[in-house]
Amino acid sequence: MSAAEGPAPISVAEANALFHPLADVAALVLAVSGGPDSTALLMLAARWRHARTRGPKLLAVTVDHGLRRESAEEARAVKRLARRLGVPHRTVRWGGKKPATGLQQAARAARYRLLAAAARGAKARTIVTAHTLDDQAETVLIRMSRGSGLTGLCAMARESPLPLREQHDIVLVRPLLDVPKARLIATLERARIEFARDPSNRDPRFTRARLRGLMSSLSREGLDARRLARLAERLRRAEAALEAAVSAAAHTLSVEPWSDRGPIVFNAAEFARLPAEVALRLLGRALTRVGDEGPVELGKVEALYAALGDGNAGEMVRLRRTLAGALVTVTGTEVTVVRAPARMRARVREHARAPTARRSSRRDPKPGVDKGIDAR
């Protein structure tokens, strides 16, 4: 294909290959906002399903966040297209007061909650999104800018649990993750299907939009979307190897089998001899398993690990500290992780809310760390 010819539309054979892994799923919820990516997802999924004698039931769901006046009409346009394509459609709305800060994060969480509710109503355990190769590259850049660790730089997987703690039985599938956005637009243009253009995607107030504006400059230096996605893929292989090493360490070092409330007990000397990355992940896994505040932020695990000592055998520091709803105690021979008592968790939350000056005036604050966003 020459540059003059432009991006090639997705062929029927390609679409069949993209959706084939979903052929045996009972029902699929398609997340369709009305933008080019999700509109192409709806069209391609509908054509794929209608060409088969059997396969999953499809339900297109549009989340109207109510943040723009055009959103209601865009939802109606998706409904009309879904009807043309023979796919049932539902519009769900994000109601209530919207936050003044962190709007995109709040909208994302609301979107997944509403999609999960629609999936349960449709007896579906799979939600299909239209994340593309461009989205993957932007995600890598965003996480690099935030100082993410290996886990974060793996970016998006083709299949993953819904990122809501209470909804992990619902799976997110991203069949278009290797497809450039330009090819999806070309597919819609060939089919003469219109789509909406969300101005927030170009709004410089948002990190993703600002980084998206850098992509052409980065591409000229060789750092294009495909290379960034390849980096994420390679890091995902390294991530799998590290997680296997952590599982082996958990089996070797644990004094007794793990339980959800603990105690989880490690041999201190053997823990100190672990490679730092394996020890950090093992500690983080124990905190998440025993605590009641969800995945713990990598930086906070790193701070706790640093407090244990320099990592040399026999030189771990005795300490007692709360993190993510768990209590970590280190003695001369053991590292123990248990659920923190309610009064201690309350004290940690009060400390986290206290003004800096008030906290610095305490004689022995023994600061715990409250729940944060997983930035690994």
Summary of the structure (lengths in Angstrom):
residues: 376
radius of gyration: 23.8
end to end distance: 39.1
largest distance: 72.7
contacts: 1156
relative contact order: 0.10
helix: 50%
strand: 13%
